[in-house]
Amino acid sequence: MKGRALALSILAGAVVSSALALVYAKYESRKLFIELQSLQSKRDAMNIEWGRLQLEQSTWATHSRVERLARDRLGMVSPSPNQVVIVRP
């Protein structure tokens, strides 16, 4: 009888500890899922920002803008045809 009571109490302890482990695993799973959702949201926001930055870069680097800045800020002009020298190897 004593052995049976001991075995029953050991099994009851195992069931309780198993239940607690299950609850903890579920909690961790939910916590990690929430973190995953947050990180995916941040990734999406960064992808949107990256697209905006690429668009801005392409706007700043247009040929007409670079040429206008070269003329206005640096005083550059296109050479006249008689100033062009063709060098052949």
Buried (B, 14 or more C-beta within 10 A) or exposed (E): EEEEEEEEEEEEEEEEEEEEEEEEEEEEEEEEEEEEEEEEEEEEEEEEEEEEEEEEEEEEEEEEEEEEEEEEEEEEEEEEEEEEEEEEE
